[in-house]
Amino acid sequence: MAKKIRLSTKDEQSVFIGKVIDLPIKKESIKKMSITLFNDPEPCVIHESYSVSKLTEGLSEQQKKLKTRVKLTSLELDLSYLELVNLDDLYIEVVK
Amino acid sequence: MKPIYVDHGATTPLLKEALEEGMPYLETNFANPSSLHPFGIEVRKRINIERENLAKSLKVSPKELYFTSGATEAINLVLQGVSKCVGHDKEILTTKIEHKATLNTLHTLEKEDVVVRYIPVDAEGLFDFDIFEEMLTPKVGLVSLMWANNEIGTLYDMEKIASICQKKNVLLHVDAVCVATKIDMDLSKIPIDYLSISAHKFYGPKGIGLLFVRDNAPICPLIFGGSHENHLRAGTENVFGIVALSKAFSIMSEKRKEVINHLNELTTAFREELSQIDGVYFNGPKALSNQLPGLVSVRIKGFQSIALGFELARHGIYASSGSACNSDVIEESHVIQVVNRDCLEDFGVVRFTFGKDNTKEEVNRIVHVIKEIIEENN
C-alpha cells in the first residue's frame, strides 16, 4: 500500500509520483463518498482520509499486480475522481 | 471472509443476558422511578437493588455509587465537581497519557486558573513513585490517574498509588474504564476516593456509567434539576442502562478468571508471532505484570498509522489506529506522542484489543495479514 506509483505521459513526463492515497482527488468526489459512507457532506480530516482510501481502493488493488508500465485505461477502473487532466493518455507504473 | 473485530478497547458487543435483563424497563416496566405509584415504585426498587448488587461487588456502600451517562461524564463530574468544592487554588496531578476525557476537562480547568501538574512517564507509560510522592505537595488537592492506559495497556499498581495518596492526604480519582471486571476492584481495601467506569467496555450498553464517591469525599454537582442520584446528578435515570450495566458487570466479573486466561493466551501467542516479524515493535510495558490483559499496541515501520488502520480494515481486521483529528491535520495519538516521541517517524501505530470471543485462529489470521501488508509495502 505504501509503495509509490508514477503517472506519466506517453513521452515519459511525470504527472504524479507518490502513494496512491496521496493522489489529487476532486473535492466533489470526496464529498460524494463521504455522503455515501457517513451521510456527512462535511467530513472531518479522518473521515476525509477514509473516503479517499475507499475511492482509491481499486487502484491500490491493481497497484499490487502491476509489473510493468501500462496505460492507465488498461486497468479498467473508474478514475473520474482523480483531479488530473487527460487521464486517457496517462501511463502508470510502480516505483520504489 | 468474516471480519475480525479486535477493537474491544473502543467498545464491546452487548451481552444477550444484559439486553434481556434490561429490556422490560424499556417496554412493560417503563415507569419513571420517581413516580409514587406502584409502577414507579417497582422501578425505583430495581434501581436500588442493582445499586446494592454493584456496591457488594465493589465492597462499598450503595450510597457511594452514582449512575452517570458514561465514564466521560463521571470523570467530568469528579474533576470539575471536586475542583468546584475544594477551590480552584488546589492543584491537580495527572499524566499526559490519560484519556482525553481527563485531559480536556483539565485543560478547561486550567483556563479557569486551576494549576495542573503532569507526572513524567517513561516509554512504557510508567512513572517513578519517588517522583510522584515528591510532587504530592500540600498544594495538591486531587490526583487523577488511569488504572490502566487504554492505548498502550500500561497497568498501574493502584494499591501503591492509593496508599501514597492516602499517606499524603490527597484525594485520588481513578479512571477504571479499562480494568472494570478484569480486575477485582476491592474498594474496601484500596483507599481510592473516586472511581469511574463505563458499561460498554465490559459488554454492557453504551450511555451508562458508574461513579464511586467515597463517603464524605467532597464533590459538587454539575447538572442541576431533580434530586436524582442523591442530588449529585439530576435527570431521570436510564433504568434500562442501569439494569443492563449491573447484569454485564456481574457476568463478566464471575467469568473474570476464565476471560483473563483466554486473553493472556491470545496476546502471548500474538506477541510471540509478531516479535518474529522485522519492522514490528511493541508499545507499552515489557513486563507481563504491567500489561493490561487483551491489549497489544504495535508500531510497524514504513507506514502511517491512519493508512495502516485502513489497510487492516480492508483485509477484514478491525483494530484501532488511535489517530485523532486536530483541525485539518490527522494527529498521532497523544499517548504515542508522549511515550514514543523519539521513534514516531515512519511508523504506523495500531492497537489490537481482544475480547472474550476472539480465537487463536483469528490471531493467526491477523499475523498473516500483517505479514502480507508488510510484504506488499516492501
Chai-1 contact restraints between the chains, C-beta under 6 A:
chainA,res_idxA,chainB,res_idxB,connection_type,confidence,min_distance_angstrom,max_distance_angstrom,comment,restraint_id
A,M1,B,E311,contact,1.0,0.0,6.0,A-B,restraint_1
A,A2,B,G302,contact,1.0,0.0,6.0,A-B,restraint_2
A,A2,B,N377,contact,1.0,0.0,6.0,A-B,restraint_3
A,I21,B,A307,contact,1.0,0.0,6.0,A-B,restraint_4
A,C44,B,C325,contact,1.0,0.0,6.0,A-B,restraint_5
A,V45,B,C325,contact,1.0,0.0,6.0,A-B,restraint_6
A,V45,B,D328,contact,1.0,0.0,6.0,A-B,restraint_7
A,V45,B,I330,contact,1.0,0.0,6.0,A-B,restraint_8
A,I46,B,C325,contact,1.0,0.0,6.0,A-B,restraint_9
A,I46,B,I330,contact,1.0,0.0,6.0,A-B,restraint_10
A,S49,B,I306,contact,1.0,0.0,6.0,A-B,restraint_11
A,S53,B,F310,contact,1.0,0.0,6.0,A-B,restraint_12
A,K64,B,E376,contact,1.0,0.0,6.0,A-B,restraint_13
